[in-house]
Amino acid sequence: MKKEFTILYYGLFGWRKEDAIADNNRTFTCYKECGLGAFVVAIVLLILLESPLIHLLLMHRSTWLTYLHSLLVVYGIVWLLGDYQAFKKKLISVSPETVQITLGMRRSFSIQRSNIHHAQLGQPRELNTLITVQKGQFETKRKLPGYNSFAALGEPNLHIVLKNPISIKGKFGQQLILNRIGLSVDQADQFVVEVNRPTQSIQVG
């Protein structure tokens, strides 16, 4: 619930909010290359085009449904704008000690740089390979264990390989064990160089 209120806050007032970043951190955005802005604009336009027709249909059936529909339309648009603003304001940052992965209000976790084996552009083919997992009498297809993509939209353009697995909280409270992490970062080449740079020589930009 707190996350929902925060997203709504970003939707209403996020354009004038600046999140604090430490001076010795190098920061990166993660919403431009994946086309998140164009996606949000397209969805909002679709809502605005369809909403008047639905509104007219509901007016002849139920007044309270009409009001409910209007409320949901406003909530949906503000939520989409808030989610986008959060991606713009909350940045991925690299410090001498950690890499802070912040994806708007959807996800936030840190990785100790001493635990990073390397970062690499692109996505190895084997990470997209589906393996068969037997569950009782049923078989399911899933990606290799220990890997998860955290791209805001679409496929990641880089991945981070860890020395030792880390545990983070998933969408519904379950624990995710990760040893490879996929990301879509706007300045992917610079991000990879920065993460792979020895911590003694990290640059601030």
C-alpha positions as CSV (number, residue, x, y, z in Angstrom):
1,M,0.0,0.0,0.0
2,K,2.9,2.4,0.8
3,K,4.3,1.8,-2.6
4,E,1.0,2.6,-4.3
5,F,0.8,5.9,-2.4
6,T,4.4,6.7,-3.3
7,I,3.7,6.1,-7.0
8,L,0.6,8.3,-6.9
9,Y,2.8,11.0,-5.2
10,Y,5.3,10.8,-8.1
11,G,2.5,10.9,-10.6
12,L,1.1,14.2,-9.1
13,F,4.3,15.9,-7.8
14,G,7.2,13.8,-9.1
15,W,8.2,16.4,-11.7
16,R,9.6,18.6,-9.0
17,K,11.1,16.0,-6.7
18,E,14.8,15.2,-6.8
19,D,16.1,12.1,-5.0
20,A,19.4,12.6,-3.1
21,I,22.5,10.9,-4.6
22,A,25.8,10.7,-2.8
23,D,28.5,12.9,-4.4
24,N,30.9,10.0,-4.9
25,N,28.3,7.9,-6.9
26,R,28.2,7.5,-10.6
27,T,24.5,7.5,-11.7
28,F,22.7,5.9,-14.7
29,T,19.2,6.0,-16.0
30,C,17.3,2.9,-17.3
31,Y,14.1,4.2,-19.0
32,K,15.2,5.7,-22.4
33,E,16.7,2.8,-24.4
34,C,13.9,0.4,-23.5
35,G,11.2,2.9,-24.8
36,L,9.4,3.2,-21.5
37,G,8.3,6.8,-22.2
38,A,6.8,5.9,-25.6
39,F,5.0,3.0,-24.0
40,V,3.5,5.1,-21.3
41,V,2.4,7.8,-23.8
42,A,0.8,5.1,-26.0
43,I,-1.1,3.5,-23.1
44,V,-2.4,6.9,-21.8
45,L,-3.6,7.9,-25.3
46,L,-5.4,4.6,-25.7
47,I,-7.1,5.1,-22.3
48,L,-8.1,8.7,-23.3
49,L,-9.5,7.5,-26.7
50,E,-11.5,4.6,-25.3
51,S,-12.7,6.1,-22.0
52,P,-15.3,8.5,-23.5
53,L,-17.1,5.7,-25.3
54,I,-17.1,3.5,-22.2
55,H,-18.3,6.5,-20.2
56,L,-21.3,7.0,-22.6
57,L,-22.3,3.4,-22.4
58,L,-22.2,3.3,-18.6
59,M,-24.2,6.6,-18.3
60,H,-27.3,4.7,-19.6
61,R,-26.8,1.8,-17.2
62,S,-25.6,3.0,-13.8
63,T,-24.5,6.3,-12.4
64,W,-22.2,4.8,-9.8
65,L,-20.5,2.6,-12.4
66,T,-19.9,5.8,-14.4
67,Y,-18.3,7.5,-11.5
68,L,-16.2,4.4,-10.7
69,H,-15.0,4.2,-14.3
70,S,-14.0,7.9,-14.2
71,L,-12.1,7.3,-10.9
72,L,-10.3,4.3,-12.3
73,V,-9.3,6.2,-15.5
74,V,-7.8,9.0,-13.5
75,Y,-6.1,6.6,-11.1
76,G,-4.7,4.6,-14.0
77,I,-3.2,7.6,-15.7
78,V,-1.7,9.0,-12.6
79,W,-0.3,5.6,-11.7
80,L,1.4,5.3,-15.1
81,L,2.8,8.8,-14.9
82,G,4.0,8.1,-11.4
83,D,5.7,4.9,-12.4
84,Y,7.5,6.7,-15.2
85,Q,8.5,9.6,-13.1
86,A,9.9,7.3,-10.5
87,F,12.1,5.7,-13.2
88,K,13.3,9.2,-14.1
89,K,14.1,10.3,-10.6
90,K,15.4,7.1,-8.9
91,L,18.7,6.3,-10.6
92,I,21.0,3.3,-10.7
93,S,24.1,4.3,-8.9
94,V,27.7,2.9,-8.7
95,S,29.7,3.8,-5.6
96,P,33.2,2.5,-4.6
97,E,31.5,-0.2,-2.4
98,T,28.1,-1.0,-4.0
99,V,26.0,-1.0,-7.1
100,Q,22.5,0.2,-6.2
101,I,19.9,-1.2,-8.6
102,T,16.9,1.1,-8.4
103,L,14.1,0.6,-10.9
104,G,11.5,3.2,-10.1
105,M,9.3,2.0,-7.3
106,R,9.3,-1.6,-8.7
107,R,12.5,-2.8,-7.3
108,S,15.5,-1.7,-5.3
109,F,18.5,-3.7,-4.1
110,S,22.2,-3.4,-3.8
111,I,25.1,-5.5,-4.8
112,Q,28.5,-5.4,-3.1
113,R,31.1,-4.6,-5.8
114,S,33.5,-7.1,-4.2
115,N,30.9,-9.8,-5.1
116,I,30.7,-8.8,-8.8
117,H,32.7,-11.1,-11.1
118,H,32.1,-8.9,-14.1
119,A,29.5,-7.0,-16.1
120,Q,29.1,-7.6,-19.8
121,L,27.1,-6.1,-22.7
122,G,24.4,-8.1,-24.3
123,Q,22.7,-11.3,-23.1
124,P,24.3,-14.7,-23.5
125,R,22.1,-17.0,-25.5
126,E,22.1,-19.6,-22.8
127,L,20.3,-17.2,-20.4
128,N,17.3,-17.3,-22.7
129,T,17.3,-21.1,-22.9
130,L,14.3,-22.7,-21.3
131,I,14.9,-25.8,-19.3
132,T,12.3,-28.5,-18.4
133,V,11.4,-28.8,-14.8
134,Q,9.4,-31.8,-13.5
135,K,6.7,-31.1,-10.9
136,G,4.9,-34.3,-10.1
137,Q,3.1,-35.4,-13.2
138,F,3.6,-32.1,-15.0
139,E,6.5,-30.5,-16.8
140,T,7.1,-26.7,-16.9
141,K,9.5,-24.6,-18.9
142,R,11.6,-22.0,-17.1
143,K,14.8,-20.0,-17.5
144,L,18.0,-21.1,-16.0
145,P,17.9,-20.9,-12.2
146,G,19.8,-18.0,-10.6
147,Y,19.1,-15.5,-13.5
148,N,16.5,-12.8,-13.6
149,S,15.9,-9.9,-15.9
150,F,15.1,-6.5,-14.4
151,A,14.7,-4.5,-17.6
152,A,11.9,-1.9,-17.3
153,L,10.6,-3.0,-20.6
154,G,11.7,-5.6,-23.2
155,E,15.0,-7.4,-23.1
156,P,18.1,-6.4,-21.1
157,N,21.1,-5.0,-22.9
158,L,23.7,-6.1,-20.3
159,H,24.1,-8.6,-17.5
160,I,26.1,-8.8,-14.3
161,V,27.7,-12.0,-13.1
162,L,28.2,-12.5,-9.4
163,K,30.8,-14.4,-7.6
164,N,28.4,-15.6,-4.9
165,P,24.5,-15.7,-5.1
166,I,22.5,-13.0,-3.4
167,S,18.9,-13.2,-2.1
168,I,16.4,-10.5,-2.8
169,K,12.6,-10.2,-2.2
170,G,10.4,-11.1,-5.2
171,K,7.1,-9.6,-6.3
172,F,4.9,-11.5,-3.9
173,G,7.3,-11.8,-1.0
174,Q,9.1,-14.9,-2.2
175,Q,12.9,-15.0,-2.1
176,L,14.9,-14.8,-5.4
177,I,18.3,-16.4,-5.4
178,L,20.4,-14.6,-8.1
179,N,23.9,-15.2,-9.5
180,R,23.3,-13.4,-12.9
181,I,21.3,-10.2,-13.3
182,G,19.9,-8.7,-16.5
183,L,19.5,-5.0,-16.8
184,S,18.5,-2.4,-19.5
185,V,20.7,0.7,-18.9
186,D,20.7,3.7,-21.1
187,Q,24.4,4.2,-21.0
188,A,25.2,0.5,-21.1
189,D,28.8,0.7,-22.3
190,Q,29.7,3.3,-19.7
191,F,27.9,1.3,-17.0
192,V,29.8,-1.9,-17.8
193,V,33.2,0.0,-17.8
194,E,32.3,1.6,-14.4
195,V,31.2,-1.6,-12.8
196,N,34.3,-3.5,-14.1
197,R,36.7,-0.7,-13.0
198,P,38.8,-1.5,-10.0
199,T,37.3,0.1,-7.0
200,Q,40.5,2.0,-6.2
201,S,40.2,3.9,-9.5
202,I,36.4,4.6,-9.7
203,Q,35.6,7.9,-11.3
204,V,32.8,10.3,-10.4
205,G,30.8,11.7,-13.3
